[in-house]
């Protein structure tokens, strides 16, 4: 039961991260999603876009804590840590 709750939180964290990145692209980019991602990859700031997308995880994390869904909040935290590690790996290599 606990693993299921953590998995739900992890999925919510990943979805929130993707939605946050897409919102950032749509709101602050003058071009489309595909073109912005291509440009970000070519210029090396793709990791920054996904790091900014992780800001929506704050809402999910504190929302789960407020609802007393602690294990789901742990899953969101794991998704955030995974995003940070992937961003670090992208920046280093």
C-alpha positions as CSV (number, residue, x, y, z in Angstrom):
1,X,0.0,0.0,0.0
2,X,2.8,2.4,0.8
3,X,4.6,1.7,-2.4
4,X,1.4,2.5,-4.4
5,X,1.1,5.8,-2.6
6,X,4.7,6.7,-3.3
7,X,4.3,5.7,-7.0
8,X,1.2,7.9,-7.3
9,X,3.1,10.8,-5.9
10,X,6.1,10.1,-8.2
11,X,3.8,10.1,-11.2
12,X,2.1,13.4,-10.1
13,X,5.6,14.9,-9.6
14,X,6.7,13.9,-13.1
15,X,3.5,15.2,-14.7
16,X,3.7,18.4,-12.8
17,X,7.3,18.8,-13.9
18,X,6.3,18.3,-17.6
19,X,3.3,20.6,-17.3
20,X,5.5,23.3,-15.6
21,X,8.1,23.1,-18.4
22,X,5.4,23.4,-21.1
23,X,3.8,26.3,-19.3
24,X,7.1,28.1,-19.1
25,X,7.7,27.5,-22.8
26,X,4.2,28.7,-23.8
27,X,4.2,31.8,-21.5
28,X,7.8,33.0,-22.0
29,X,8.8,31.8,-25.4
30,X,7.8,33.5,-28.6
31,X,8.0,30.3,-30.6
32,X,6.3,26.9,-30.5
33,X,7.2,24.0,-28.2
34,X,9.2,21.9,-30.6
35,X,11.2,24.8,-31.9
36,X,11.9,26.1,-28.3
37,X,13.1,22.6,-27.3
38,X,15.4,22.3,-30.3
39,X,16.9,25.7,-29.6
40,X,17.3,24.9,-25.9
41,X,19.0,21.7,-26.7
42,X,21.3,23.3,-29.2
43,X,22.2,26.2,-26.9
44,X,22.5,24.1,-23.8
45,X,19.8,25.4,-21.6
46,X,17.3,22.5,-21.8
47,X,18.2,21.5,-18.3
48,X,17.2,24.9,-17.0
49,X,13.8,24.7,-18.6
50,X,13.1,21.4,-16.9
51,X,14.5,22.8,-13.6
52,X,12.0,25.7,-13.9
53,X,9.3,23.2,-14.7
54,X,9.9,21.5,-11.3
55,X,8.5,24.6,-9.5
56,X,5.0,23.1,-10.0
57,X,6.2,20.2,-7.8
58,X,6.1,22.7,-4.9
59,X,2.3,23.0,-5.3
60,X,1.8,19.2,-5.5
61,X,4.2,18.6,-2.5
62,X,2.6,21.0,-0.1
63,X,-0.9,20.1,-1.4
64,X,-0.3,16.4,-0.4
65,X,1.2,17.5,2.9
66,X,-1.9,19.6,3.6
67,X,-4.2,16.7,2.7
68,X,-2.0,14.5,5.0
69,X,-0.9,12.2,2.1
70,X,2.7,12.0,3.4
71,X,3.7,9.1,1.2
72,X,2.4,10.8,-1.9
73,X,4.4,13.9,-0.9
74,X,7.5,11.6,-0.7
75,X,6.9,10.5,-4.2
76,X,6.8,14.1,-5.4
77,X,10.0,14.7,-3.6
78,X,11.6,11.7,-5.3
79,X,10.5,13.0,-8.7
80,X,12.0,16.4,-7.9
81,X,15.3,14.7,-6.8
82,X,15.3,12.7,-10.1
83,X,14.8,15.9,-12.1
84,X,17.6,17.6,-10.2
85,X,20.0,14.6,-10.8
86,X,19.0,14.5,-14.5
87,X,19.6,18.2,-14.9
88,X,23.0,17.9,-13.2
89,X,24.0,15.0,-15.5
90,X,22.8,17.0,-18.5
91,X,24.9,20.1,-17.4
92,X,28.0,18.1,-16.6
93,X,28.0,15.8,-19.7
